[in-house]
Structures are given as structure tokens and as C-alpha cells.
Amino acid sequence: SRAVLRQWKDRSLPRARHDHSSLPVSRAMANKGVILAVAYTHVLLTSGVVFGWAALEVFYMDLDQNVRGLIFTAAASLNYLSNLVFGPYLDAYGCRACSRFACTLMIVGALLMVAAEIPEWQAGRRPWFVATGFGLLGFAGPGVQMPTLRCELLFPARAALVTSTNASLFDASCIVFLVFNLLRSFAGASAFTLFTSYALCLVGLLISGQVFFGTLDRAATAEQALTSPSTPFQRNSSQTSLGCPDKVSSVKEPMLPVCQADKGSNGFRNAVRSSRFLYLIIFCSIGILRLNFVVLSINTQLQTFFDSHEASALSLVFSSLLPWGGLAAPL
């Protein structure tokens, strides 16, 4: 009877129910958050570091002023033009390969900057080491950023915020050489030590990209499958952030690429010939020219009108404010 009573009590007691249905969703969101944090770290440490030249130039005052000007001009130009290389490379080989290629170039550039500080190698070759190394840092920076732009596929509901934050971190990445300047001023760090440490950081970025960016490749593959003209499905508003729809609805007509959606246009050729495109090119060119002229010449201008102490202080103020210029974009 006691056994029967115990069984009856056991059955009558409320049993705790553990709902694990939300755990996979939470884990997926955490994984995507980690990937986004890794991607943003890549952008902050690499993409536009060359525009911190005003803070870095103090390490190379032994070089001729014209040489310093050519070094920055070449690196900044490569930074803008390299998108024409890394964009097709990303499309052809994916995020991991693009990140690997760009990070490798960044590491080589940092090591050349280290080589420029070795006394035995400096005789007559220091300007070439600095120009080549800094040029590679400028060229490869956007290549490191390029795969991270696909993070918007992980957060379709917040795609604009994800992308605008990415662009803001490009502007803020010049803070890297500001940190170099501060460590030089307050800790006596040499360019050799700083660029050696930077090269080690870049190795960490290379490894982390290979570990985490496979998810971006899979998300891009799913996105291409959904937007292909031959697909019989249309993306639903309840689509998951990895490109796999929770619910799909069939449509009678296949989806068309964006360039074919407007019946009145002839695609890319008409777009680049339009007056709007010409206006955009002129507007951006003037803005970029003005920005780069200021970054290139700010130290020379300050040294012309102020004594060395005031010029150094004002240059530090300029370099400190420069990274914050684009951080308001996500707002």
C-alpha cells in the first residue's frame, strides 16, 4: 500500500518542464554576435589605417618632405583602388580566401615597416622599405574589410545598421597610428617594436578570419540561391538571418536581378553614363582630395606657423579627433 501511495504522489506532483526550444536560437545569435565582433575588429585594425599618417609621420621625419608626401599619396591611392581587385576576388573565391589574401599582404607590409627600422638594412633603402610597406598596408586594408561587409546577411533586419557601423569603423581605423604616437610619446616605444606588435596582431586576424568567416561564405551561398532568377521561391519576411527561410511561398514568375527590375533602364552601362553617377563621382573626388590634402600636409602647415612644441600638440589634437569623424554615421 505504501508503494501504491508513493506512486500516486509521484504522479500527482507537478513535473518541471524544461523547454530547450529557445536554446538553439540563443546559441545561433551568440555565434553571429561573435562573428560580427571579429569582423568589426578586422575593420578597425586594418581598413583605413593609412589615413592615420599625420600621427605616424613623426617616425619618419628623417625622410625628405617630398618623399613623405609621395609615400602617403601612393598608399592612399592604393587604398581607394584596391576595391577593384578585392571585389572580384571575393566574388570568385569567397570570404575566407579574400581575408587570407589581404591579411597576408598586411603582414608583409608590417614586416617591411619593421625592416625599415633595422640599422643594417637602412643604408639607402629605408625610403623604399617604408614606401613599399606602407603601400601594402594601404592596398590590403580594404581587402580585409571586404569579406566583413557580408555580415549584413546574418542580420537582415538590421542590415543598414551593420553596414553603416562597418563604414564608420573604416574612418575610425586611423586610431591605430594614433596609439603608436601615444606609445612613442609616453612610453618611448620605437617603430620597430610597434610594427612588430602590429604584425603579430595581423597574424591573429588572419587566423580568426579562417575560423569564423566560413559562416559568411555559407550565408552568401544561401543568399545567391534565393535571389537566383531560376529559383522558384521568394524570400519571406520571416526568413532567418542565415538566408534559410522559415516559410517560403511559390511565385508564378521567376525573380529578376535588380539590374533588370527597372524596365526603363539598360543596366550598368546606362547607370555609369547617367548625370547622377557623374555628379556622385565629382562630389566624392572633391571630398577625398580635400581630406587627403589635409592629412598629408597638416604637420608641414603646423610647423610653418607654430613652434615645434605647439605644432606637435596641435598635430596630436588633429590625430585624436580624426577617428571620430565617421562614428556618428550609424545614428
Beta strands, then each sheet from edge to edge (+ up, - down):
strand 1: 233-234
strand 2: 249-250
sheet 1: 1+ 2-
end
